[in-house]
Amino acid sequence: MLKAQADSDLLNAVRAVERGEPFLTPEAQRALIQDVLGEGSVREDELTPREQEVVKLVAEAHTNREIAEILHLSEKTVENHRSNAMKKLGMRDRVELVRYAIRKGLIEP
């Protein structure tokens, strides 16, 4: 269920779950299908140049503090760029970022 439809579909969802049935709104079904088909994924070129730099440096095993010093940014700004890139790429942790950077040729394995 998507948050936007939570108020209108919540009761139906609760009832379906009580019956042991799955519940997906049409909007959630579309989002799931797009995700599975890769239509909802973000392309590398949709990352900002700064996000790409941060991803590369993360993949090179630099800490947020080191990245901040290299790019002359605050650590919080580095964390924000890393977090935004991870969200855009649908990733959960630094390990996934490293794999991504290797696949894209941003760093050598």
N, CA, C and O of each residue as an XYZ file, in Angstrom:
436
protein
N       0.842     -1.171      0.000
C       0.000      0.000      0.000
C       0.891      1.239      0.000
O       1.871      1.315      0.740
N       0.540      2.190     -0.825
C       1.277      3.444     -0.875
C       0.702      4.407      0.151
O      -0.500      4.391      0.415
N       1.555      5.249      0.733
C       1.109      6.176      1.767
C      -0.011      7.087      1.288
O      -0.907      7.427      2.060
N       0.032      7.479      0.036
C      -0.965      8.418     -0.490
C      -2.382      7.853     -0.439
O      -3.348      8.607     -0.319
N      -2.510      6.539     -0.529
C      -3.829      5.915     -0.507
C      -4.138      5.254      0.833
O      -5.148      4.560      0.954
N      -3.303      5.453      1.827
C      -3.455      4.745      3.094
C      -4.812      4.966      3.731
O      -5.411      4.016      4.237
N      -5.315      6.193      3.722
C      -6.587      6.455      4.398
C      -7.757      5.752      3.724
O      -8.651      5.261      4.414
N      -7.776      5.690      2.413
C      -8.911      5.095      1.707
C      -8.854      3.576      1.658
O      -9.897      2.930      1.560
N      -7.671      2.995      1.724
C      -7.533      1.553      1.563
C      -7.148      0.810      2.840
O      -7.068     -0.418      2.834
N      -6.913      1.521      3.914
C      -6.417      0.885      5.128
C      -7.374     -0.174      5.665
O      -6.944     -1.272      6.017
N      -8.641      0.138      5.730
C      -9.621     -0.826      6.251
C      -9.666     -2.084      5.382
O      -9.694     -3.195      5.911
N      -9.673     -1.926      4.077
C      -9.666     -3.089      3.178
C      -8.396     -3.911      3.352
O      -8.438     -5.140      3.300
N      -7.277     -3.244      3.555
C      -6.013     -3.952      3.744
C      -6.032     -4.767      5.027
O      -5.607     -5.922      5.040
N      -6.526     -4.166      6.111
C      -6.586     -4.872      7.391
C      -7.474     -6.100      7.274
O      -7.123     -7.171      7.769
N      -8.603     -5.954      6.635
C      -9.517     -7.092      6.465
C      -8.884     -8.196      5.620
O      -9.033     -9.376      5.936
N      -8.190     -7.831      4.568
C      -7.534     -8.830      3.721
C      -6.455     -9.575      4.499
O      -6.336    -10.795      4.386
N      -5.679     -8.855      5.279
C      -4.623     -9.476      6.069
C      -5.223    -10.408      7.121
O      -4.689    -11.489      7.371
N      -6.338     -9.989      7.741
C      -7.011    -10.860      8.717
C      -7.439    -12.180      8.083
O      -7.413    -13.225      8.733
N      -7.832    -12.128      6.817
C      -8.241    -13.340      6.093
C      -7.040    -14.125      5.573
O      -7.199    -15.200      4.996
N      -5.830    -13.583      5.779
C      -4.626    -14.249      5.298
C      -4.360    -14.019      3.829
O      -3.614    -14.771      3.202
N      -4.958    -12.997      3.281
C      -4.799    -12.692      1.865
C      -3.838    -11.517      1.686
O      -3.738    -10.655      2.558
N      -3.145    -11.485      0.571
C      -2.303    -10.316      0.290
C      -3.179     -9.134     -0.114
O      -4.311     -9.315     -0.562
N      -2.657     -7.941      0.046
C      -3.402     -6.749     -0.359
C      -2.451     -5.784     -1.042
O      -1.454     -5.358     -0.461
N      -2.768     -5.449     -2.267
C      -2.019     -4.438     -3.007
C      -3.001     -3.530     -3.721
O      -3.900     -4.004     -4.415
N      -2.833     -2.234     -3.556
C      -3.658     -1.294     -4.305
C      -3.192     -1.317     -5.758
O      -2.075     -1.752     -6.039
N      -4.024     -0.858     -6.678
C      -3.573     -0.796     -8.078
C      -2.300      0.035     -8.240
O      -1.437     -0.297     -9.052
N      -2.187      1.117     -7.464
C      -0.994      1.961     -7.557
C       0.245      1.201     -7.075
O       1.318      1.312     -7.667
N       0.086      0.425     -5.990
C       1.206     -0.364     -5.480
C       1.578     -1.466     -6.470
O       2.757     -1.775     -6.642
N       0.585     -2.053     -7.113
C       0.853     -3.080     -8.123
C       1.673     -2.496     -9.269
O       2.639     -3.110     -9.723
N       1.284     -1.307     -9.737
C       2.028     -0.653    -10.826
C       3.466     -0.360    -10.405
O       4.405     -0.600    -11.165
N       3.631      0.162     -9.183
C       4.969      0.482     -8.694
C       5.823     -0.775     -8.588
O       7.003     -0.752     -8.939
N       5.246     -1.864     -8.113
C       5.964     -3.129     -7.992
C       6.365     -3.660     -9.361
O       7.498     -4.103     -9.548
N       5.456     -3.620    -10.304
C       5.747     -4.100    -11.658
C       6.849     -3.253    -12.299
O       7.757     -3.795    -12.929
N       6.778     -1.935    -12.143
C       7.810     -1.062    -12.699
C       9.163     -1.359    -12.073
O      10.187     -1.350    -12.757
N       9.164     -1.623    -10.771
C      10.416     -1.925    -10.093
C      11.001     -3.239    -10.598
O      12.200     -3.327    -10.863
N      10.159     -4.258    -10.732
C      10.624     -5.564    -11.214
C      11.143     -5.463    -12.639
O      12.147     -6.088    -12.982
N      10.469     -4.683    -13.467
C      10.880     -4.538    -14.860
C      12.030     -3.552    -15.039
O      12.581     -3.416    -16.132
N      12.384     -2.869    -13.957
C      13.490     -1.925    -14.031
C      13.099     -0.570    -14.566
O      13.960      0.286    -14.768
N      11.799     -0.354    -14.802
C      11.358      0.927    -15.349
C      11.439      2.039    -14.325
O      11.532      3.210    -14.692
N      11.405      1.700    -13.059
C      11.452      2.720    -12.017
C      12.858      3.007    -11.533
O      13.058      3.874    -10.682
N      13.845      2.282    -12.072
C      15.203      2.451    -11.587
C      15.812      3.743    -12.131
O      15.405      4.262    -13.171
N      16.778      4.229    -11.407
C      17.436      5.477    -11.766
C      18.704      5.163    -12.545
O      19.446      4.248    -12.187
N      18.947      5.901    -13.583
C      20.173      5.734    -14.354
C      21.302      6.489    -13.666
O      21.075      7.456    -12.939
N      22.514      6.028    -13.911
C      23.695      6.664    -13.313
C      23.750      8.152    -13.634
O      24.163      8.949    -12.791
N      23.339      8.536    -14.838
C      23.439      9.938    -15.233
C      22.436     10.813    -14.492
O      22.474     12.037    -14.620
N      21.535     10.204    -13.715
C      20.610     10.993    -12.911
C      21.205     11.344    -11.549
O      20.629     12.135    -10.803
N      22.364     10.754    -11.224
C      23.084     11.186    -10.034
C      23.751     12.515    -10.365
O      24.211     12.730    -11.487
N      23.798     13.388     -9.391
C      24.499     14.645     -9.621
C      25.999     14.356     -9.707
O      26.458     13.321     -9.225
N      26.756     15.259    -10.313
C      28.203     15.046    -10.364
C      28.807     14.867     -8.963
O      29.720     14.061     -8.782
N      28.305     15.611     -7.983
C      28.827     15.495     -6.618
C      28.475     14.134     -6.019
O      29.295     13.531     -5.327
N      27.259     13.648     -6.281
C      26.874     12.317     -5.796
C      27.769     11.251     -6.406
O      28.162     10.304     -5.724
N      28.096     11.398     -7.691
C      28.990     10.445     -8.349
C      30.378     10.468     -7.710
O      30.988      9.419     -7.504
N      30.872     11.667     -7.398
C      32.174     11.776     -6.731
C      32.159     11.077     -5.380
O      33.086     10.344     -5.038
N      31.100     11.309     -4.620
C      30.989     10.708     -3.290
C      30.901      9.188     -3.393
O      31.539      8.480     -2.614
N      30.122      8.682     -4.339
C      30.018      7.230     -4.539
C      31.393      6.647     -4.848
O      31.772      5.618     -4.288
N      32.133      7.292     -5.728
C      33.469      6.814     -6.090
C      34.375      6.771     -4.862
O      35.083      5.787     -4.646
N      34.353      7.824     -4.067
C      35.219      7.876     -2.885
C      34.784      6.881     -1.806
O      35.626      6.305     -1.118
N      33.490      6.682     -1.661
C      32.999      5.659     -0.736
C      33.512      4.298     -1.181
O      33.977      3.502     -0.366
N      33.423      4.039     -2.476
C      33.859      2.761     -3.024
C      35.370      2.562     -2.874
O      35.851      1.429     -2.841
N      36.103      3.653     -2.784
C      37.552      3.567     -2.568
C      37.888      3.434     -1.086
O      39.052      3.537     -0.696
N      36.863      3.204     -0.260
C      37.003      2.934      1.182
C      37.355      4.160      2.014
O      37.928      4.033      3.096
N      37.019      5.341      1.518
C      37.226      6.548      2.313
C      36.081      6.701      3.310
O      34.938      6.357      3.007
N      36.386      7.213      4.482
C      35.354      7.507      5.474
C      34.661      8.813      5.094
O      35.147      9.564      4.249
N      33.517      9.071      5.731
C      32.827     10.340      5.473
C      33.738     11.518      5.802
O      33.748     12.515      5.080
N      34.496     11.412      6.878
C      35.404     12.498      7.272
C      36.464     12.724      6.192
O      36.741     13.864      5.821
N      37.057     11.635      5.688
C      38.077     11.759      4.640
C      37.487     12.354      3.370
O      38.112     13.200      2.731
N      36.285     11.915      3.002
C      35.629     12.455      1.800
C      35.368     13.941      1.975
O      35.567     14.728      1.050
N      34.923     14.319      3.162
C      34.659     15.734      3.448
C      35.926     16.567      3.279
O      35.886     17.666      2.724
N      37.053     16.038      3.760
C      38.320     16.762      3.618
C      38.754     16.849      2.155
O      39.207     17.897      1.695
N      38.613     15.746      1.437
C      39.020     15.717      0.022
C      38.200     16.703     -0.812
O      38.744     17.419     -1.652
N      36.881     16.732     -0.570
C      35.986     17.570     -1.379
C      35.719     18.943     -0.763
O      34.973     19.745     -1.325
N      36.324     19.209      0.383
C      36.142     20.488      1.084
C      34.667     20.734      1.399
O      34.116     21.797      1.110
N      34.038     19.704      2.010
C      32.640     19.766      2.420
C      32.548     19.406      3.887
O      33.522     18.946      4.483
N      31.376     19.615      4.469
C      31.157     19.137      5.835
C      30.817     17.653      5.780
O      30.365     17.150      4.752
N      31.036     16.960      6.883
C      30.698     15.538      6.933
C      29.200     15.330      6.698
O      28.799     14.366      6.046
N      28.388     16.223      7.223
C      26.935     16.103      7.053
C      26.557     16.212      5.577
O      25.678     15.487      5.111
N      27.202     17.095      4.849
C      26.933     17.236      3.420
C      27.327     15.956      2.678
O      26.612     15.512      1.779
N      28.447     15.374      3.050
C      28.874     14.111      2.445
C      27.839     13.031      2.730
O      27.457     12.283      1.830
N      27.382     12.945      3.987
C      26.370     11.956      4.355
C      25.101     12.150      3.535
O      24.484     11.178      3.101
N      24.709     13.408      3.322
C      23.511     13.695      2.528
C      23.688     13.253      1.070
O      22.782     12.653      0.491
N      24.842     13.544      0.483
C      25.094     13.134     -0.908
C      25.084     11.606     -1.025
O      24.501     11.055     -1.959
N      25.732     10.927     -0.076
C      25.764      9.460     -0.088
C      24.364      8.895      0.068
O      23.976      7.975     -0.651
N      23.619      9.438      0.992
C      22.249      8.974      1.230
C      21.364      9.200      0.013
O      20.591      8.318     -0.359
N      21.465     10.364     -0.608
C      20.669     10.660     -1.800
C      21.021      9.715     -2.947
O      20.132      9.227     -3.645
N      22.309      9.455     -3.141
C      22.732      8.539     -4.202
C      22.195      7.138     -3.937
O      21.710      6.470     -4.850
N      22.284      6.699     -2.690
C      21.801      5.359     -2.346
C      20.291      5.243     -2.577
O      19.810      4.219     -3.063
N      19.559      6.284     -2.230
C      18.112      6.264     -2.470
C      17.804      6.201     -3.961
O      16.968      5.411     -4.398
N      18.483      7.033     -4.732
C      18.255      7.056     -6.180
C      18.582      5.705     -6.821
O      17.912      5.279     -7.762
N      19.611      5.042     -6.307
C      20.045      3.771     -6.871
C      19.350      2.572     -6.230
O      19.550      1.432     -6.649
N      18.534      2.839     -5.213
C      17.805      1.761     -4.546
C      18.716      0.853     -3.740
O      18.514     -0.361     -3.703
N      19.708      1.430     -3.102
C      20.681      0.645     -2.339
C      20.525      0.895     -0.849
O      20.046      1.942     -0.413
N      20.954     -0.123     -0.071
C      20.768     -0.056      1.373
C      22.051      0.185      2.156
O      21.995      0.664      3.288
N      23.206     -0.136      1.578
C      24.435      0.003      2.351
C      25.642      0.287      1.455
O      25.549      0.278      0.227
N      26.775      0.540      2.110
C      28.003      0.883      1.391
C      28.491     -0.261      0.507
O      29.076     -0.021     -0.549
N      28.255     -1.500      0.930
C      28.692     -2.648      0.137
C      28.044     -2.610     -1.241
O      28.705     -2.859     -2.249
N      26.765     -2.302     -1.282
C      26.077     -2.206     -2.573
C      26.654     -1.068     -3.414
O      26.761     -1.184     -4.634
N      27.023      0.029     -2.758
C      27.639      1.137     -3.487
C      28.971      0.714     -4.101
O      29.283      1.088     -5.232
N      29.749     -0.061     -3.358
C      31.034     -0.535     -3.879
C      30.808     -1.437     -5.093
O      31.486     -1.291     -6.110
N      29.871     -2.354     -4.990
C      29.570     -3.234     -6.130
C      29.135     -2.419     -7.339
O      29.563     -2.683     -8.463
N      28.286     -1.433     -7.102
C      27.816     -0.557     -8.177
C      29.002      0.157     -8.836
O      29.108      0.193    -10.062
N      29.888      0.721     -8.014
C      31.041      1.466     -8.541
C      31.945      0.565     -9.370
O      32.486      0.997    -10.388
N      32.114     -0.677     -8.946
C      32.940     -1.615     -9.711
C      32.270     -1.934    -11.033
O      32.916     -1.911    -12.080
N      30.955     -2.239    -10.991
C      30.212     -2.562    -12.236
C      30.257     -1.417    -13.229
O      30.357     -1.639    -14.436
N      30.183     -0.182    -12.721
C      30.151      0.989    -13.602
C      31.543      1.467    -13.994
O      31.678      2.416    -14.767
N      32.575      0.820    -13.470
C      33.935      1.201    -13.818
C      34.420      2.461    -13.126
O      35.384      3.083    -13.572
N      33.762      2.845    -12.040
C      34.201      4.033    -11.298
C      35.493      3.763    -10.544
O      36.289      4.672    -10.308
N      35.695      2.496    -10.166
C      36.926      2.076     -9.492
C      37.353      0.728    -10.052
O      36.557      0.026    -10.677
N      38.601      0.373     -9.828
C      39.118     -0.930    -10.229
C      38.807     -1.935     -9.123
O      38.904     -1.598     -7.943
N      38.433     -3.166     -9.486
C      38.156     -4.180     -8.449
C      39.406     -4.608     -7.709
O      39.336     -5.449     -6.813
